[in-house]
Amino acid sequence: MNRPELLAPRDLAALASALSRATPDSRLIAGGTDLMPRLRTSGVRPDLLIDLSGLRELAFIRRECGLVRIGAMTTFAQMQRDAMLAIDANCLSSAAAHVGSAQIRNAATIGGNVANASPCADAMPALLVLGAEVGVLNRTGKVQRRALRDLLAEAGKTTLAADEAIVDFSFVPLSADHRSAFGKVGARSSVAVAELNAAMIVKLDGTRRTITQARIAFGSIAPTAFVDDRVAAALSDKPVNDATIESFSQACSNMVSRSIPDRSSLPYKRHAIRGLAYDLWSAIQGAPDP
């Protein structure tokens, strides 16, 4: 069996040139933590592999023009350690810390996590709840910006064309009035693939006793991660008290019933997500001030 051709671009111009040769059977590889297992199990043999590991210019986290920008080749270990990200987007920093083992976080990249489009990808709910935009490079060398939600097609698939590659993510940093958190339920205490995950952002009033706005996204329920406005409504314009968390927890359980009414996992996930709701609430209360 023929081995795939390998290209290893060192800058964006070389990447664009490599993309001009890509076909639907070609694959991009970054950390390889998602792609390699998928290739082994699927039996797919790419005609071309584009190795992104030499694109050092895409490994960064910085503030730019009022936005937080994260390069697609930034690893989860880098994100977990970044002090600015822990303040500007604590939910994403926390999601990074929940990805696999230390070895996986050292290799896995945020671009690969999103491009793989797994329903249980930990970065996805956090990026969605932050309203992230994605920079996408095409074969002409032009970078277009798209809302992340528009990139998600179905489990394991994005709307990216064969000759396109993710190069960065951007979003507005959270203000001092915001709190954010990420939570996850897995079958094991460590290195667990999420059976449920979620990210939440709330905005508090001046007294910090009332939630004026809320936004929440879920993963590992539908074919793609998604933002749920009905669950967020259980928090918006509500006081920070026990009655609100109980209403929020019930709204999460109702969301599971709407999303997977015929799934055998429904009873378990209805119960588990209530616990996850309380975990998010606790994390919000302990989140650092942006």
N, C-alpha and C positions, 0 to 999 in steps of 0.2 A: 504494500500500500504506500502510495506517495506521501512524503512528508509535506506539510504546508510550507509555502514560502514565508520567510520571516523578514519583516522590516522593522527597524528600530530608530524612528525619528528622534532627533535631538532638539528640535525647536518646532514652533508652530507651522512654519513654512514647510518643513519636511513632513510634518504630520498631514498637512493639507495635500501634499503630493502623494503621500501614501494612501490617503482616503480616495484619491482619484482612481486608484486601482482596485478599490474594494468592491466586492460583489455581495449579494445576500448570504453567501456561504463563508464570507470572511468574518474574522473576529478580532476585537481589540482586547488586549490583556494588560492589566495594571498589576495589582497584587497577586491575582490568580486564585484567591481564596474561594471565589464563587465559580469562575469559569472552568478551572481544571476539574473539579468534581462533576460539573455538568457535562463536560466533554466525555468523561469516563463513563458516565451512566447513560448518556444519550446515544453514544456511538457516532456522533457527528464528527466528520473530519473536515476542518476548514481548508479552503484553498489558499488562504492568506492569513497570517497572524501579524497584527501590528502591535509591537511591544512598546508600551508607553512609559516604561520605567526610567528611560533616560530623559524624560521631560521635566527636569528639575524646576523649570520656571512655573510649573503648575502645582507645586507643593508650597502653599503659603496660606496664612490667615492674616488679614489686615483690614483696617478701616480705610475706605476710599470714597470720596465724594458723598459722605454721609451714610455710606452703606458698609456692612460687613461683607467682605468677599473671601471665599474659600476656594482654593484651587482644587481641581478634580483629583490630582495626585496626592493630596494631603491625606495622611494616614489617620486612622482613628486614635492611635497613640498620641500623635501630635495634637489632635483636637482635644483629647482628654486632658493634656497637660497645659493647654493654652489659657493663661490667666484672663486675657481679654474676652475670650469666648465664654468663659464661665460667668462673666458679668453680662455681656451683651446678649447671650442666648443660652442660658443655663440648661434649658431643655435639650439642646443639641449637644452640649458638653457632656451632660449626663447620659444621653443616648450613646455617645461615643464610648463612654466608660463601660457600657453594658454589652458591647459587641464582643462575642466570643472570649477567647483567652488572650493573655498578654501577647503571645506569639502571633495570633491572628490580627490583633490591633496594630501590631508593628508592621504588618504587610498590607492589610486590607485598606483600600482607599474609599473616600466618600463617593468619588465618581463611579467606581465599580459597583458599589453598593446600590446606587440608584439605577445604573444601567442594567444591572441584573434583574431589577424589577420584581424581586421576591415579595410576596404579600407580607412576609414577616420581617422585612428589612428594618433594622432599628433606626436608621437615619431618616427614613421616609416620613413617619408622623411628625417628627420634630421639624423637618424642613417644610412640610406642608403647613403646619400651624404657624410657622414664621412667615408664610407667604413668599417662599423663596422663588427666585427666578434662576433659570439655568442658562449659562452661556454655551451655545452649540456652534462648533466650528464645522464648516463644510469644505468640500474639495476645492473651492475657489479661494480659501483662506479667509472668508468672511465669517465673523462671529455674530450670530443672531441670539436675542434673548427671548426666552419663552417661560411662561409660568410652569412650575413643576407639575401642577395638576394636569396640564395639557400633554405632558410627556408620558403619562401612565396610560397604557392601553388595556392590558390584562395581565394575569399572573405570568411572570417571566418575559413579558414583552413591553417595549416602549414604542412610541411613535417615531423614534429616530430612524432615519434612512441609513442604508448601508454605508453611505459616504459621509456620515456625520459623526462627531465625537463630542462628548461633554468636556468642557474645559474649565468651567468654574460655576460657583453658586453665589448668589448675592441676596441680601435681605436687609431690612431696616433694623438696627439694633434696638433692643427694648429700652424703654425709659425707666426713670426711677419709680414710676407708678406701677410698673408691671412686675409680675412674678411668673416664672415658668418652671415646668417640671416634666420629667419623663418617667414612665413606669413600665414594667414588663412582668409578665407571668410566664414561666418556663417549667418544663418537666423536671429540671435538675437545678441544683443550687448554683451551678457555675457552668459556663460554656453552653448555655441553653439556647436553642432556637426558640424564638418567642411563640408561645401559644396565643398570647394577647400582648399587644403593646399600645401605648398611647402617649401623646404629648399634649400639654395644656398650657395656655397662657391666660392669665387674668389681669385686669387692670383695676386698681383700687382707687377709691376716692381719697380726698385729703386726710380723712381721719383713719383710713385703712380699716374701716369697719364695714364697708360696703363694696361689693364687686360691681363695677360699672360696665365692664365689658368682659367677655370670655370667648375663647376659641379653643377647640379641642379636635384632635385628629387621632384616628385609630388604625392599627394594622393587625394582620393575622385574623381578620374576620371576613372581609370581602376579597375578591381577586386582586384588588389594589388597595393601598392605604387611602383613607378619605377623611375629609373634614365633616363633622356632623353639627349642623346648626341647632337641631332640636335639643341635643344634649347640652350645648352651650347655653341655650335659653334657660336651663334649670339653674344656671349660675348668674346670669346677667341681671343686674339691678337687684341683687339679693344680698342680705346681710351675711357677714362672716360668722356663722353660728352652726350649731349641731343640726338644726332643721334643714339648712341649706345643703349640707353634705349628705344628709339622708335623701333629700330630693334628687340631688345630683347622682347618687349611687343608683337610685331606682331608674333614673333616666338612662343611665348606661345599660342597665339590665334590659330595659325596654328596647333600646337600640339593637342589642344582640338579637332579640326576638324578631325585630323587623328585618334584620340583615340576613339571618340564616334560619328561617322558620322550619325548614325541612331537614336540617343537618342533624346528624346523630349527636354531635357535640353540643347542641343547644343547651341542655340542662346544665352541663358543666360550665360552659362559657357564661351563661346567665349568672351563675353563682360566682365564678372567678372574677368577673369584671366588677362586681360590687367591691370585692377586696382591693382590686386595682384602683378603683375610684377613691377609696379611703387612703391608699398609698400616695396617690397624686395630691390629694388634699393636704396630707401631712408634709409632703415635699414642698408644696407651695408655701406653707407656713414657715418652713425652715430655709427657703431659698434666699440667696444673698440679694441685697439691693443692687440694681443695675447702676 
